[in-house]
Amino acid sequence: MIFVYVAPDSNELQVSVDLSTVDQRLLRHGAPDATVSMHVSVKGNTVIRA
């Protein structure tokens, strides 16, 4: 599961990924911690790519 929400205490956008339930095709299996790629765009402009 992947959740995206605005944290009420900081007013920041937060992304929470449950690695045990996320589609395995989304994981970077070569990474030591099996991270998930991230691409954030605002109005069609990439602001974060990791």
The 8 nearest C-alpha neighbors of each residue, nearest first, counted from 0:
[[1, 21, 17, 20, 16, 2, 18, 15],
 [0, 2, 16, 15, 17, 3, 21, 14],
 [3, 1, 15, 14, 16, 4, 0, 13],
 [4, 2, 14, 13, 15, 1, 12, 5],
 [3, 5, 13, 12, 6, 2, 14, 11],
 [4, 6, 12, 11, 10, 13, 7, 3],
 [5, 7, 10, 11, 8, 9, 4, 12],
 [6, 8, 10, 9, 5, 11, 4, 12],
 [7, 9, 6, 10, 11, 5, 12, 13],
 [8, 10, 11, 6, 7, 5, 12, 13],
 [11, 9, 6, 7, 5, 8, 12, 13],
 [12, 10, 9, 5, 6, 13, 7, 4],
 [11, 13, 5, 4, 6, 10, 14, 3],
 [14, 12, 4, 3, 5, 11, 6, 15],
 [15, 13, 3, 2, 16, 4, 12, 1],
 [14, 16, 2, 1, 3, 13, 17, 0],
 [17, 15, 1, 18, 0, 2, 14, 21],
 [16, 18, 0, 19, 20, 21, 1, 15],
 [19, 17, 21, 20, 16, 0, 33, 26],
 [18, 20, 17, 21, 0, 22, 23, 16],
 [19, 21, 18, 0, 17, 22, 23, 16],
 [22, 20, 0, 18, 19, 23, 17, 1],
 [21, 23, 24, 25, 20, 26, 0, 18],
 [22, 24, 25, 26, 21, 20, 18, 28],
 [23, 25, 22, 26, 27, 21, 28, 35],
 [26, 24, 23, 22, 35, 27, 36, 21],
 [27, 25, 35, 23, 33, 24, 28, 34],
 [28, 26, 33, 34, 29, 30, 35, 25],
 [27, 29, 33, 30, 26, 34, 31, 32],
 [30, 28, 27, 31, 33, 32, 26, 34],
 [29, 31, 33, 28, 32, 27, 34, 26],
 [32, 30, 33, 29, 28, 34, 27, 26],
 [31, 33, 30, 34, 28, 27, 29, 35],
 [34, 32, 28, 27, 30, 26, 31, 35],
 [33, 35, 27, 32, 26, 30, 36, 28],
 [34, 36, 26, 27, 25, 37, 33, 16],
 [37, 35, 49, 34, 38, 27, 25, 26],
 [38, 36, 49, 48, 35, 39, 47, 34],
 [37, 39, 48, 47, 49, 40, 36, 45],
 [40, 38, 47, 46, 45, 48, 37, 41],
 [39, 41, 45, 44, 46, 43, 42, 38],
 [42, 40, 44, 43, 45, 46, 39, 47],
 [41, 43, 44, 40, 45, 46, 39, 47],
 [42, 44, 41, 40, 45, 46, 39, 38],
 [45, 43, 40, 41, 42, 46, 39, 47],
 [44, 46, 40, 47, 39, 41, 43, 48],
 [45, 47, 40, 39, 44, 41, 48, 38],
 [48, 46, 39, 38, 45, 49, 40, 37],
 [47, 49, 38, 37, 39, 46, 45, 36],
 [48, 37, 36, 47, 38, 35, 39, 34]]
